[in-house]
Amino acid sequence: MDFYTAILRQSAGYWIILCLENGIVGQGDTQENGISKLKEAIESFEDVYNAE
């Protein structure tokens, strides 16, 4: 997929980033860090999905 839709929300000093297409969540102390963690999680998910 070329793009994903994400919801960003700050909670208790952290940013929670939720991908709407697959339900994967990233968390970071900044928006950028949270988005980076979400990208890593999506890549890991895709690797596992393609391996099965």
HELIX and SHEET records of a PDB file:
HELIX    1   1 GLN A   31  ALA A   51  1                                  21    
SHEET    1   A 3 ALA A   6  SER A  11  0                                        
SHEET    2   A 3 TYR A  14  CYS A  19 -1                                        
SHEET    3   A 3 VAL A  25  GLY A  28 -1                                        
END                                                                             
